[in-house]
Amino acid sequence: MSVREATVDGLKQILRQVAGEVDGVDLDGDILDRTFEELGYDSLALLETGARLERALGIKLDDSTLNEVQTPRQLLAAVNEKRATHPDAA
């Protein structure tokens, strides 16, 4: 399957697969600018999320990228920038 870009819906699906949904957090709401910490996802969940995005999109994220992003918007921007610079991936 070839995926062109990471989307918020795809990210929500991966987050649910990786670590489920935290009580009191509605992933179906506007999560783009909430921190991963606010959403209940720790660094391990974020690393697994990054690995799944890499496999789906055929890219390689730098470890520093996953350590620096704080919100889903930042992660999606980093992933899609990487995807744009490697158009033959996936």
N, C-alpha and C positions, 0 to 999 in steps of 0.2 A: 504494500500500500504506500502510495506516495502522498505525503502531506506537504503543502506549500508553506504554511505558517502556523505558528502556535496561536491559539485563540483562547479567550477567557473560558469558554465552555470546555475546551479540551483540557485546560489546566485544572478546572474544577473537577473534572472526571478523574484525572490523575491524582489530585490531592485526596479525593475520596478513596481511591484504590490503595494509595500509599498508607494513609493513616486514619481513614474514616473521617467523620465529622464530629467536631467537639460540641458538647452540649452548650446551647446558648449562641452558637454561631450558625448563621444561615448562609451557606455558600451560594444559594440561589439569589441572594441580595447583591448589592454593589460592594464587591470586595477588592476592586482594583487598587485602591489607595490605603487599604488597611494593612498593617504589618503582618507578616507571617506569624509573629508572636501573638498578636491580637487574635488571629484566626486559630491559634492553638497548634501551630506546626513548628516543631523544633528543627535544629540544623540537620539532624539525621533524616527527617522527613523531607527536607528541602534537597538534600543530596540525592535521595532516591527519586524525587520528582525530577531533578535535573537529569539523572541517568535515563529515566523513561522518555523525557523530551528528546534527549540525544538520540536514542534508538528510533523514535518515531520520525525524527526529522533528518537523521543521518548527519548530525553535526557533532562537534566536540566542544564543550564549554570549558573554559579555564576554571580551575578551582577558585580563583580569586573572584570570578563572576558570581558564583554561588555563595561565596562568603560576603559579598558586598550588597547584593540585592536585598531590599527590605520588604518590598511589596510585590504583589502579583503583576502590577503594571510594569515595574522595573524588570522583573524576570522576563515577561513577555517581550519587552523592548529589546533586552539583551539577546534573547533567543532568536527573535526575528531579524535582528541586525546580523547575527552570525549566519543565519539562513540566507540572507540577502547577499552576503559576501561569499557564500559557497552555494551557488544556484544549482550545481550538479549533484548536490547531496540528496539522499533519499530518492 
